[in-house]
Amino acid sequence: MSSLVTQAAPDFKAQAVTADNAFEELELSSYRGKYVVLFFYPLDFTFVCPTEIIAFDKALDKFKERNAEVIGVSIDSHFSHFAWKNTPVDQGGIGQVRYPLVSDLSKNISRDYGVLFNDAFALRGLFLIDREGIVRHSLVNEPGLGRNIDEALRMLDALQYLEKHGEVCPANWKSGDEAMSPTTEGVADYLAKHN
């Protein structure tokens, strides 16, 4: 599997259930000018998936404050997404999440992003796409390992800091921390201060 990082995000058009429960065709390229956190999950009505979907929804305002949109994708139909959204959380549903859930029934989107597992379902893939439609970060987990939403926000902050300041973000960097110049001297100075 080759990485999509630094490459144009594969565009797609697919049916989605929107925040207001409408069925609409979603086109990824229509999000140009915004950052996109595109995440794949295995299946509706499963176990780890709702914890992630609801966690992304709880953090949605933080993503929007950073000019980022969140989009979820699985190989389920938009009808299944609709049913899951309209099932109460205490009965195994996800409730009224406020971002679109895309249907990838053909499995082509999952295949294009390199997360299709055994031609059956998507692994837990996450792709941070910049305002120009370029993949700048990706992470893929096996189905039993849920993602850390705070880490997705941290990576978005790091990308935006890099774009604005040209400085690179060292290990464990978070917003408000010191970054460093992308030079040998910059690294040496940073390490001298932090070790």
N, C-alpha and C positions, 0 to 999 in steps of 0.2 A: 504494500500500500504506500503510495507516495503522498507526501504532505501537500495540502492546499495552501499552507502558510506562504504568503507573499504572492499568491496567485489570485486572479479574479474569482470571486465566489461564483460557483455554477448557478446561473439564473434558472428560475422555474416559474411556471404558472400552475396553480393547483387550487382546488376547492378548499376553503377553510371555514371554520366557525369563528365569527368575530366576537368581540366583547359583548355586543348586544344580541348575541345568538342568531345573527343573520348568516346565511350561506353566501359567501362571495368568493370570486376567483382572486387569489392573492398572487401578485407578481413581485418577486424579490427585488428586481431592479427599480421598482417604484419607490423604494426606500432610500434611494441615493440622496445624499445630503444629510443622512442620519446614520448613526452607528446602529448596528443590528447584532443582537445576541440571538443567534439561531441555535436552538438545541433540539436534539433528537432523543426520543425515549422509546422503549420497546413496544408497549401496548397499553391501550386503554383498559380500565377495570383490573389493574394489577396492584402491586404492593408498594414498591419503592417509588414508582412513577408519580402517584398523587402527592407524595411528600415533596418532591422536587417542584412539581407544577404549582402547588399551593405556595411553596417558599418563593418561587419566582414572582408569583402574584403579590405576596406580602412585600416584596422589595421593588415592585414595579415603579413606584414613585421615585425611588432612588435612581433607577435606570433612566427614567424620563427626564429627571433633573440634569442628567448628563447627555441629553439629546440622543438617547438610545431607545430602540424598540426591541421588545422581546417577542420571539416567534417560536412556538413549539411545533414539532413535526413527529408523526408516527405513521405507521402503515395502515392504520385504521381509517375507516370511511369518515366523512364529515358528519354522517348521521350518528355514528358511534360517538364521536366527539361531542355532539349535541346532547346525546342521551347521558353521557358521563357528566357534562356540565350541569345538567338538570337533575342529577341525582344528588341528594344532600350528602354532605361530607360524612355525617355519622352513619350513612348507609353505603359507604364505599365510593361516593362520588367526589367530585372536585369543586363543586359549587360554581359560582359565577366568576371565573377567572377573567381578568380584564385585558387579555392579549389574545391574538389569534392562535388557533390550533389548526394546523395544516394536515390535510389528508394526502398520504403518499401511497395510495392503493397499488399503483403500478410498481412501487419500490424504486423508481428511477431517481428520485431525489436522494434517498438514502444511498443508493449505488453511486451517484455522482459525487457525494461527499465522503465516500469510502467507509461508511459505517454499517452497511448492510451485512448482517451476520447469517451465514449459511443460507442465503436467499430467503430467509424467513422473517426477520424483523431487524430493527435498527438497534445498534449498541447505543450507549449514552454518549453521544457526540455533542460537543459544544464548540461553536465557531463564532469568534468575534470578528465582525466585518466592519471595515472603516467606512467613512462617508463617500469614498470613491468606489466602493464595492470590492475592496481587496481584503482577503482573509489575513488577519494579523495575529491570530492566536487560535489554537485548537486544542481540544482535550477529548480523549475518548476513554470511557470506562466500560467495564463489563457490566451486564445487567444488574448484578447484586450490589454494586457500589454507587451510592448516591453522590451527587455533586455538592460542592460547597458554593452557595450563591454569593457569599461574601468574597470568595476568591474571584468569581466572575466580575464583580464590581471593582475589585482591586486591579484586575488586569485592564479593565476599561479605564480606570483612573491613570494607570501607568502609561497606556497608549496615548491618552490625551495629554499627559505631561510631556512625553517624548515629542509629540507633534508640536506642542506649544513652545517648549524650551530647548529642544535639541539635545538635552541631557538624557543619559540612559539611567534606568532604574535598577539598582542592584537587588540581590536576593532579599526577600522579605520586605521590600519597599512598600510603603503605603502612603496615601495622600498626606502631605505635610512633612514627610521625611526628606532628608537631604538626598539628592540624586548625584550623579557624577558626570564629569566630562568624558566623552568617549575617546580618551587618549590614554597612553601608558601612564603619563603623569597624573591624569585624573583618577585612574584606578589606584595608583600608589598613594595619592593623597587621601582618598576615601578609606582605603584599608588602614592607613596609619592612624586615622581618627577613630576607626570603629573596631579595632582589634586590640 
